[in-house]
């Protein structure tokens, strides 16, 4: 049924292009070949999920293949840590590139040979302009650029200087190799774009073999051509670069001509999708690392407890469009809740404990009640929960002087303890400061399981844990890292919008013992509190840590409504 619904969905514009290309014989060997080409200069973020799902998803749908190609053309910013994290994130989403793993550095020799050929054909030259001067000569959107004074160097001089650049004979920033195209072009990207720059940095894969590195707009299209990519799919910010892409793939000697298509990137309210800004947050300790659960990185949301299925559902609902837009954060969390509701194991956890003493319950007696693992899944089974004379309930579940409409525990009121008995509050114990430290109750032995012979009903139900059979664990209550829908929109500085309550740590919460069996990757719901997971980094069997994935409802929307936002 699900597949039928999926098939009934209208084709997006990329699917229409592919189906038209297949129908009209424009695809070599009738095999669709896409690629996901991230730069390993940071961790992937939620925005990349859309690109991953599109590229791998289209290849899967049309029985083609998707290449993973690491764009490792800037060794100063790249690291094997980033490369490994990228692979882990793609696999977590359920995609596999198989044997089709490539690197831009695989083509360094071919790219160098192409650069030499361009110089010999008079189509590239070595320029001595600095970056600032080059910007000045480039012109503006309304004014044409000016030719560099070095543009008419002889082929022999260009070959000699480029070889010297390759041999490390010139300092960084002193020379670049540029394509000779058209400084008056209305597209700035065609105004003699840089093809190579000098960079003295050890490369993660090629070591110190090279001290000149090709630029993205030169490397990327040629890599696509070498690999036989049929549909080069990227985000809209590369639309203006398409003429440069077409120029590179039309260089004499390049046999395959791929085509570039652009889609709208994924922008989500309250989130930053800039690696540069995310790196700043990491380096300046605003977060604990790239995998901090408040970060919009894939490793961050994994650690927070998001499921890959929920994120694929999210990007599917967002769809593939040609126009940029902003997606509401609440839609993402809705998809997370929808998925976790079906798979999360239900447990009782008391985050702000208040002792409950049942005075007429036998001391030393232990009963066990069967609790549903997941009411949405009848096959999920049950687990046993210990019930004793002394329990803990949430502090908010008792009020000495109740307000109107309060249906939980207060002196003289009867409530149901989930799975167990009806209890009635009798009195309280207070400390010397007048704070309530314990509530004394009586229970009705005939109300076992939540029913009574006289059929009476109660309005309030509380979850609980046994004081003697309990797991004490740290719970981290995560919320949005930013409190503004568009961080920095009001002041111009996104740091001004950091949410001071994005993490609240409960050093010792009380959770039923079944939680001790939970492991990294399990999805949990702490009844009435939210969805949680075992922290993949800091949790240990003797000192467990649980992270809140999300609340049970969109409490942020409710809070905004109260504030009149």
PyMOL commands that set and color helices and strands:
alter all, ss='L'
color gray80, all
select helices_A, chain A and resi 2-8+13-23+28-30+46-61+80-92+104-120+131-138+155-166+188-190+216-227+236-249+275-283+298-304+308-318+329-343+378-380+395-397+445-450+494-497+513-517+555-563
alter helices_A, ss='H'
color red, helices_A
select strands_A, chain A and resi 33-36+65-70+101-103+124-127+176-179+194-198+212-214+231-235+259-263+345-347+349-350+353-358+367-372+382-387+390-394+414-417+422-430+436-444+461-462+465-466+470-478+503-512+524-526+530-534+545-550
alter strands_A, ss='S'
color yellow, strands_A
deselect
rebuild
show_as cartoon
